[in-house]
Amino acid sequence: MEVNNIREAVEKFCTIIGSNPMLVQGAGGNISWKDGDTLWVKASGMWMADAEKKDIFVPVDLKNIKKEIAKSNYSVDIQTLALSELRPSIETILHSLMPHKIVLHVHAVETLAYLVTQNYSELLDSILKNTYNSAYVDYKKPGPDLAEAISKILIDSPGVQIIFLQNHGVVIGGADIEEIIKILNFIEDTAKNHAIKDSNRLLKIIQGATPKGYHSINDIEINNLVENNAFFLHTKFNWALYPDHVVFLGGKSFCYNSLEEFLYSKDRPDLVFIKSVGVFSLNKLSFTQLAQLRCYYDVVSRLNAKYKIKTLNDNQIHELLDWNLEKHRVKNSK
């Protein structure tokens, strides 16, 4: 397949999945393809959904990255091969490590509902039943730390096509877009068919007083985070589930049992969850923030009450929020 044809196929695929919030949320996720010693990778902060409307890909020197990886240097100074204001994805090294022609990394909702559990690998193994050669990585900070962990896996199991990342997402390698689609559909369909079907979605906008200076979040299902007791408890105690959620919405949730409790507290957090009243933001949420909040609801509403949830700890949260590369991605998202 000619490079131009690969690019066209990737761009079309990105437009489709980038518009599906169950697979991609805002600027999240990334994809790449290899052309000899060049790796074309999605730029940091860009939206997959814009692939056919904007130039969202950056060519980088794959040969140099591989040379540095051979020296166990995973904090590679990535060299771009074209003048551009765009920066390569934070996960560029990950894409370089995978031997496949095309590599996809997404934060797919149906799979995330398993990845945020303590025994995620056992649960996924039990439903996927070794259909594909898969591997698992306990949570690592995105970037060099994650790349090093994946490198060790690929040394031992070079034939791996799927890598599940705890509290993060899934990486898929394939020979072409058709193979990527086939694997992605299998993973998400299988996970969906084993999901707990929640019957307590009230699907109503809660009629309550909007705190002065705040904006109401008018997404019907997002408001169920404060109406459904199980969802409210997750929001209160299981907030920091995966990196993008923390990066775009903060490392801590602000939950109140009543409007009176919130008003008495005199707090002014950016995002507020008031039980049986509503979800409110001090400033209007960006498209990316709203996409991440909706993703959180979609994941929480699929969590099995029997499973033990794993959240990111304080140190892991601090690493994300104090990281200049993530600050750049937030700045460039919309």
Secondary structure, DSSP 8 states (H G I E B T S, - for coil): --HHHHHHHHHHHHHHHHT-TTT--TT--EEEEEETTEEEEEBTT--GGGTTTS--EEEEEHHHHHHHHHTT--S----BSS--S--B-TTHHHHHHS-SSEEEEE--HHHHHHHTBTTHHHHHHHHHTTSS-EEEE----TTHHHHHHHHHHHHH-TT--EEEETTTEEEEEESSHHHHHHHHHHHHHHHHHTS----------------TT-EE---TTTTHHHHSHHHHHHHHHS---SHHHHHHH-S---EESSHHHHHHHT---SEEEETTTEEEESS---HHHHHHHHHHHHHHTT--TTS-B----HHHHHHHHT-HHHHHHHHH--
